[in-house]
Amino acid sequence: MRLLSILCLGVAVQTAWASPTLRVIDGVRSKPDAWPWMAAIVYANQQPNEGQFCGSTLIHPSWVLTAAHCTDGETRDSIKVLLGRKKLTEEDKGELIGIQRIVKHPFYDYNPENPNADLALLQLEKPVSYPILRLADQYSDLIQPGEWGTVMGWGAQRYDHSRPSEYADSLQEVRLPIVSNAVCNAPLSYHGDVQESMLCAGFVEGGKDACIGDSGGPLVVETNTGWQQVGIMSWGEGCAQPDYYGVYTRISFYQDFITKQICEPQDTPSSPQLFVHIQGHYATVSWSKVKTAEGYQFYYAPSSADLSSVTVDNIQSFDTLGKVRLSERLNSGMNLSVAVRAYRGNCYSDYSNVGTIIIE
Ligand code: ARG
C-alpha cells in the first residue's frame, strides 16, 4: 500500500544539522519582497518557526485559501495566519492574524488514498492590506502541460523516514513543469488516482518537489497581468520521487465555489454591456466600462450560430489587459459566441449579454 504524504500534519521539527544544498526539495530561498500574498498557517500556541505546518494564500482582504486537510482537527482558535514574513524567526516582521471562520469545501473527503476537494477558506478576524493573489479563471488556458509553475513553502527540505524532517526557516520555492493528468495517472505513476479536479507538477526523474509542511501553499504561473494561482499543494507519494509528481487541487475547477464564498456584493463590479460590430471579415467587440473594475476577462466559444453548442468544454478566456474593445480579422464560417466579465481582485461581475459573431 502506498503511504501518501497527505498523512503529514505533524509537528514541524527543526533540527540542528544544516544542509545548505537542500531546499523545499531542491528549491531556492525566495526574495524578501516576492510573493507578498504568501501566508503560513501556524499553531496558535507556538512560535511560528515551531508551529508552522501549512501554507496558504491571501485571495481577498479577509480570506486565505489553503488545503482542507490542513484544517482537519483544527478550530478557529487553534490556528493563526502569518502574513508579511518570509523568515519565520524574524519576529519583528509581519502580522499574526486570528481566524473567524473555517469553510471547507462540502465535498472534501479525507481519504489518504484518494483525497477529494482538498480546499478550505479561512476568514480572517479583520481585513488586511497585503496584496492579494489572483486565481486562474475557470476557462483560462494557463494550465497547459509543459507550462512552468512555481510552488513555495516552509515545509520539509528532505523526506527521509529514518531522520526528522528539516523544515525551512526562510520561504523556499521551486520551479516545476505542469504535467497532464494522463501522464500523472500512468500505470507506473498514480494509476488513476488523480481526478480531473487535481493537477500534477514535477519532473519524471523526481528531485524537485514540495513536501510535508508545504500543503495548502500555492502553485503559481506568471501571466501578462502578474502571477496567478493554478493549484493548492495537496498530496504526493513521498517527495520528489521519480514518476510520482506533486498533486495539487486544481483551482480552475473550484474558482466558482471560491468566489461565491469570499465575494460580498460590495466587492463585485456590475456587469458590462457588450456590443458586436461586424464589417466584412472584421469583428469588433466592445463593452461598457465598469467603474469599480480592475480589468475584464473575455470569454469566447465556437458556435454554429446557435448558443446551445457552447459547452463548458469549448469556452476559453483571456484577460483583456484593461482594454474594453477587441478587434480581430476572422475567416469565413468562423462563428463565435462572446461575453465578458468585469473583475476586481478575485470577484467577478455577472456575465455580460452574450454576443454572436457570424462571418459570412
Ligand atoms: N500533504 C503534505 C502536507 O500536508 C504535502 C505533501 C506534498 N507531497 C509532495 N510530494 N509534493 O504538507
Residues whose N, C-alpha, C, O or C-beta is under 5 A from the ligand:
A	BS01	LIG	S5 I6 L7 C8 L9 F53 D209 A210 C211 I212 G213 D214 S215 S234 W235 G236 E237 G238 C239 A240 Y245 G246
